[in-house]
Amino acid sequence: MDKRLLDILCCPVSKRPLRPLTSTELNTLNAAIGAGSVDTVAGERVSEAFGEGLITTDEKVIYRVDDGIPVMLPEQGIGTTQFPGFPSPAGVPQNP
């Protein structure tokens, strides 16, 4: 994803900045999607694995990136509270 685009993007709800998902976070998310246990904030089941994603810097909401294009629709966000102990990348503290 283009760094300039990432610098101007923010969560449409919280207005928090976004960062790319780490490989650990992406693997955790895709494993949960494969198990059929991931819903969007609108309550729709997520059935397609992510190739790429963005997460708010407070690590609360994940957004899909399709073919390099962020899907920033509020109802398509995925809350991380459905993943107990969601992995945080090394050196990036989880914010309350």
C-alpha positions in Angstrom: 0.0 0.0 0.0 1.2 3.5 -0.9 2.7 5.2 2.2 1.2 8.6 1.2 -2.3 7.0 1.1 -1.7 5.3 4.4 -0.6 8.7 5.9 -4.0 10.3 5.1 -6.3 7.4 5.9 -8.1 7.2 9.2 -11.0 5.2 10.6 -14.3 6.6 9.4 -15.8 6.2 12.8 -13.1 6.9 15.4 -10.9 9.0 13.2 -7.9 7.1 14.5 -4.9 6.6 12.2 -4.4 3.2 10.5 -1.5 0.8 10.1 -1.1 -2.4 8.1 -1.8 -5.7 9.8 1.3 -7.6 10.7 1.7 -11.1 9.4 0.8 -12.5 12.8 -2.3 -10.4 13.0 -3.3 -11.4 9.5 -2.8 -15.1 10.2 -4.9 -14.9 13.4 -7.6 -13.1 11.5 -7.6 -15.5 8.6 -7.6 -18.5 10.9 -10.7 -17.2 12.7 -12.4 -16.4 9.3 -11.6 -20.0 8.2 -13.2 -21.3 11.5 -16.4 -19.2 10.6 -16.1 -17.1 13.7 -15.7 -13.5 12.4 -18.4 -11.0 11.9 -18.3 -7.4 10.7 -19.5 -4.7 13.1 -22.9 -4.9 11.2 -23.2 -8.5 12.2 -22.5 -10.1 8.8 -20.3 -13.2 8.7 -16.9 -12.8 7.0 -16.2 -15.7 4.7 -13.3 -14.5 2.5 -9.8 -14.5 3.9 -7.8 -11.3 3.9 -4.8 -10.9 1.7 -4.1 -7.5 3.3 -5.7 -5.3 5.9 -5.5 -2.2 8.0 -6.0 -1.8 11.7 -6.6 1.3 13.8 -3.7 2.3 15.9 -5.7 1.5 19.0 -6.1 -2.0 17.6 -9.9 -2.0 17.8 -11.1 -2.2 14.2 -9.8 -4.0 11.1 -10.6 -3.0 7.5 -10.0 -5.1 4.4 -7.8 -4.0 1.5 -8.8 -5.4 -1.9 -6.3 -5.1 -4.7 -4.5 -2.3 -2.9 -7.8 -0.4 -2.3 -8.8 0.1 1.4 -12.5 -0.8 2.0 -13.3 1.9 4.6 -17.0 1.4 5.0 -17.9 1.6 8.7 -20.3 -1.4 8.5 -17.5 -3.6 7.0 -15.1 -3.0 9.8 -14.2 -6.0 12.0 -14.0 -5.4 15.8 -11.0 -7.1 17.4 -12.9 -7.8 20.6 -14.0 -11.0 19.0 -10.4 -12.3 19.1 -9.3 -12.9 22.7 -5.7 -11.8 23.1 -5.5 -10.4 19.6 -1.8 -10.3 18.9 0.0 -7.0 19.0 3.1 -6.5 16.9 6.4 -6.4 18.8 7.1 -3.0 20.1 3.6 -1.6 19.5 1.7 -1.4 22.8 -2.0 -2.1 23.0 -3.9 1.0 24.0 -6.9 0.7 26.3 
